Amino acid sequence: VVIGHVDSGKSTTTGHLIYQCGGIDKRTIEKFEKEAAELGKGSFKYAWVLDKLKAERERGITIDIALWKFETPKYYVTVIDAPGHRDFIKNMITGTS
């Protein structure tokens, strides 16, 4: 579970980790980069791996928890990205339980 303060880069770091470990392909990241740039948020390409809601992408914050599973040659990984904004603490608690 990735928990931290709002705008600390949780979703971006987690999305980048997923990409670096082979959990998502380069073509998808390039698609996210293009779509994010169209909204003036080009640096959010990795965050969009987990931030799927329209409101999350428009506001640039995680609203709901996001779960992603992937495998490396050595490990089976489950990542849960939790919101950091105080308005969504209930969602963060749900994600950690």
N, C-alpha and C positions, 0 to 999 in steps of 0.2 A: 504494500500500500504506500503510495506516494502522497505525503501530507506536507503542507507548508503554507506560508503566508500568500495571500493573493498577489499575483504578478511576480512571484519568485522564480517562475520558469519550470514549474512541475510538469506541465503537459509537454512543453517543448523538449525538456530533458528526457522524459519518458518516451516520447515519440522518436527522438533521435536514437535512444538506446534500442528501441524495437527495430529501427531501420538498420543500425550498425550490426545487430545480431542476426539480420536476415529475416526478420519477422514481417517485413513489408518490402515490396520491390521499388526500385528506383523510378520506374514509370509512374507509379502512384504518387510518390513524393513530388515528382515534377508536375503532375496534375494539380496537387494541392498548392504547390508554389505559384502556379499560374493563377489559380482561382483566388488565392489569398492576395496576390498582387493586385488583382482587379478590385479588391475591397480596400486597398491601401495597407494591407497587412502581410506583405511578402515574407517577413521573418517568422510568420506563424505556421509555415509549411509542416513542421514536425508536430506542432500542437494539434493540427487538424487530423492527425492519425487517430487521436482519441476524442477530440472535441467535434462531435458530429451534428449537434443541434444547430439550427440556423441562428438562434439567439446567441449561442456560445461563439460562433464564428463572427457574428456581427459585433458583439461586445468585447470579444477578446478575452473572455474569462470562462472557466469551467463552471457549469451550473449543476450538472448531474455527474455521478460517478461513471467511469468508463472502465471496462474490463477488456484486457487483451491477453490472449494466450499464444505462445509460440514455442518452438523447440530449437535448441542449438544441438550440435553433435553430442554434447555432453549433458545438457540440462533441459528440463521441461519447465517453462517459465510462465507464471500468471502475474500480470501487472494490473493493479487497480489504481487509477488516477482519481484523486478526490478533490473537490472544490476547496479553495482557500478563502473565498469571500465569506464574510460573516453571515450574510443573508442565506447562505446555503450550507451552514454547519450541519443541519439535520441530514442532508444528503451525504456529507462526509462521514458522519457517524454511522449511517446505514452501510456505507461502503466498507468501513473497517470491521463491521461486526460479522 
